[in-house]
Amino acid sequence: MNVFVTRILPQKGLNKLEAAGCMVKQHSEKRELSQQELIDLCQDQDFLLSAGPIKIDANFLQQCSHLKGIALMRVGYDNVDIPAATKNNIPISNTPDVLSEATSDIAFLLMLAVSRKAFFMNQSIVRGDWNFFEPTGNLGLELYGKTLGIFGMGRIGLRLAAKCKAAYNMNIIYHNRKPNLDAENELSAKYVSFDDLLMESDVISVHANLSDQTQGLFDSAVFSRMKPSSIFINTARGDIHNEADLTEAIQNKVIWGAGLDVTQPEPMDRNNPLLFMPSVCVLPHLGSATVETRDKMAVMAAENIIAALHNLPMPQILNPDVYISGHFD
């Protein structure tokens, strides 16, 4: 069986596929494939392992309906038309759970870095501005006993909340589609309305999926309801916040600052004003970027393909209905 991979795959995942008898072809250039290029490359392939943000829409799925499965090496699947995949009898899988610790670490890092203006102050040394001690200059905010608001209390949000509770004894509140009993039992987290989340949180960290309901949700109207001393953290999807509104909110001291691992668009322009603000820290989408986590993601994606190769359901299936009327009995 032939497998096309849209990035160079971590060796542990590659070893899994090759041990299962797969012939693996990898896209090795450091550029995003166009959809038409991907369609052309997949014509003689049996499986696709997608490790990037390329759109897998109805057009792609119709022209590649011969594929026996698509494994996403990511948690989010907002780039995939799941109903169209089911219509074309193509099982789709992702890699949940394995990146929760690594991504929550990035959210924690950004929260702390923003609270102490760490990125900006590091660059002050590069600029040659470290030359005079000011008792009232370059002050940050302490996090001890403050309130952390989680928007989207799933696996990653729960891990961040646990870290913040342990390190800073932060009060945990959250807004979710439904209550998370694990968060409430383990961390005494409190389920609140969206309005209360905005008004009560000292730090708001976004861990929700991108959807029609969350697209552009954090805009000027939302930022205006947050505390002037609050910190906004987004490690989920850049399109959940309106970047122009966020920039204006920080410039006008509507909120204290922001920590972003995702931007709108990606990659961010090197001259974006957010990069030069004292209380803003931006990273280039590093949430899962550890050796251990990327290895686990690659292995999980490979195992999803290997299951489909043996006419078994993908363990992390996103469209289980495909097994009712699709390739598999």
N, C-alpha and C positions, 0 to 999 in steps of 0.2 A: 504494500500500500504506500502511496505517495502522500507526504505531508508538506505543505508550504507554510513557512513561518515568517511573519512580517518583520522580525528583528532577529539579531543573533541571540540564540537561546542559551541561558545558563547551562553549563555542561551536564549537570545532573538530570535536567529535563531531556536533553539531547540523548544522553546515555539510555534513558528509559525507552525512548521511542526506537532507537536503533536496536536495542535488545529485544524489542517486540517485533523486529523485522521490518520496520518502517524505513522508507527511503526519504530522507529529510532534505528539503531545499530551503535555504535561509536567505532572506533579503539582507545583504550586508552593507548597502550604502546608507550613509547617515542623512537620509532625506525621506520624507513621507511619500509613499506610493500614491499615485492618483487612483481613483476607483477603477478607471478603465484598465490601468496597468495591472491592478490586482485581479480584475476579472480575467484578463488575458493569461496571467500567470497561473490562475487556478484551473484553467481548462483541462489540464492533464493531471490534476491532483485529486486525491480522494478526500483529504481533510485539510482544513485551514486552522492554524494556530495563530490567533491575532493578538499581538502584544502592544498595540498602539490604539490611537483614537479614531482610526479611519472609519467612515460610515459604512455600515453593513445594512443597507436599506433594501427596499423591495426590488429595485432595479438589479442590484448585485445578486440578491438571493434568487431572482428569477433566471438570471443569466448563468448562475452557478448552482442550479438546482440539482446537479449531479453529485454535489458534495455529500458525503456520508456523515459529516459532523463539523461543527465549528467550535473550537475551544478558545475562550477568551482568557488571556493571562492578566486579568484584572477583576476587581469586584464589580465596579459600575458597568452597566450595560445600556446606558442611555444612547449609545451610538448604534444600537442594533434594533431593527424592526422585528420584534419577537413574533407578533402575529403572522408576518410575512414568512418568517422562517418556518413556523408551524405549517402554514399553507403549502410550502414547498418541501415539507417532510424533512427538514434539516434540524437535528437537535443542536441546541446551543447550551454551552456550559460556561461557568465563570470560576473564580478562585476566591471564595469567601473565607472568612475566619483567620487565615494564615497571616494576614498583614495587620491585624488589629493592634497588636502591641507596638509594632514599628510606626504605624501611622499616629497612634495616640502619643508616642514619644515626640513626634514632630510637632503635634499640637501643643504639648507641654513645653517643648523648647521655645516655640514661637511666643507663647504666653509669657514666659519668664523673660525672654529677650525684649519683647515690647515693653514690659513693665519697667525695665531698667535701661531702655534706649540702647541696647547693646550693639546692634549693627551700626547705628549712626556714630556711636562713640568710638567704635573700632576704627571707623573711617576718619575720625578726627585725628587719630594718630598718623594715618597715611597722609592727611592734608597738612600735617605739621602744626595742628592747633592745640596740642597738649603742652601748654607752656605756662599756665597760671591757675592756681587753685582758687575756686570760687565756692564758698560755703553754701550759696543759694543757687549755684549753677548746675545744670544737667541732672536734676533730681528725677528719680523714678517713683514708682508706686510699689508698696509692699502688698503681698498677696495673702498673708496670714489672716485667717478668719474671714476672708472675703467670700462673696457668693459667686459660684460658677453656675452659669446657665447653659445647659446642653440642648441644642436644637437637633433632635434626632437621636434618641437614646437607644442606639443599637449596640453592636459589639464594640466598635471603636469608641463611641461616646462613653460607654460603661467603663472601659479601660482608662480613659483620660480621667473620668470622675474619680476612680479609685486612686490614681496617682495623686490627684489634687487633694483628696481627702487625707491621704497618708502624709504628704509632704507639707501641706499648709493648713490642714484642718479646715478646708473650705466647706462652706454650706453648699449643698448640691440641690439645684432645682432643674427641672427639665420640661420640655414640651415635645410631645410625640403624637403619633396617630392613635396610640393606645398606651395605657400605663405599662411600665416596665417593672414588674414585681421584683426581679433580681436587684435592680438599682435601689428600690425602696427598702428591701430587706437587708441588703448588704451595706448600703451607704446612707441609709435614712434619707434618700433622695425624695423630693416632693414634686409631684406632678402639678404643673401650673398652666394657665392659659398662655397664649402667645403674648398677649399684652402684659401680663404679669412677668413673664420671662424678660421682656424688654426693660421693664421699669425696675425690676429688683436685682438684675444681674450686674456684677462688677466685671465679669468676663463672660462673653457669649461665644461658645464654640460650636461651629456648624458641622454636623455629621449626618446630614440627610441626603437622600438620593435626589438627583436632578429630575424634576418632573414638571408638568404643566403648572402644578401648584407651587413649586419652589423656584421656578425660573424667575430671576430678577427680584425675588422676594425682599431681599435686604436692600432697600432703596432709601432715598432721602426721607420719606415719610416714616420709615421704620427706624432709621438712625436717630431721627429727632425725638423718638420716644425712649431712647436709651439714656443712661446717666452720662453726664459730661466727662466723668472719670472712667468710663467703661472702655474695655478692650474687645475688639471684634476679631475672632479667629476663624479662618476657613481653610480646612484641609480636605473638603469634600469635592466640590465642583465650582469653578470660577463663575459660571453663569448663574449661580444662586445669589450672588451679590451684583449690584450695579456699580461698576468700578468708578465711573465718573462721580456718582453720588457719594461713594465712600471717600474719594479724594476730597471732595468739597466738605464733607462732614468733618474730616480731620483738620483741614485747613481752617475751618471756621470754629474749631474747638467744640463742635457738637458732641463728639466722642474723643476719648484720649488718643487712641491709636488702633493699629491693626496688625495682625500677623497672618500672612497668606502663604500657603503652599500651592495654591491654585489661583489662577488669574484669568482675566477676561480682556483680550484673548490670551491664548498660550501659543508660543512664548510671549512674554511681556516685552514691550519695547524698552530698550536700554535707557531711553530718556524719559520714561514714565515718571511723573512728579512724585509718586508714592515712594520711589527708590531713594529719594533725597530728604524724606521727612524724618525728624528725630525719633518719633514714636511709631515707626512702621518697620516691620521686618518681613522680607519677601524671600522665599526659597523657590527653586525651579522644579516644583512637583516631585519632592523627594520622599513622600510618605512611606513607600514600601522599599526604599533604597538601602537595604542592608543585604549583605551576602546571604545570611540565613533566610530572610524572607523571600528574596528573589529566587533562591534555590527551591524553596517550598512551593512557590507559585508555579515555577516551571514544571516541577514534578507533578503537581496537581493537574495542570493543564494537560500534560502528557498522559496521565492516568485516565483522564476523561476521554481522550482520543483512543487509548488502548481498549477501554471498555466498549466504545462504539465499534472498534475494529473487530471485536469478538461478538458483535450483535447483542451487547448488553447495554442497559441504560447508563448514560453518563452519570456518575455519582453526584455531580453538582449541576444537575439539569435545570435549565431556566424555563423550558417549555415542555413539561412532561406530557402534554396532550399529543405531542408528536408520536408517542409510542402507542397511542390508541389507534391511529389511522395511518401512521407513517411507515417507515422502513421496517419497524420491528414488531414482532408479535408478542 
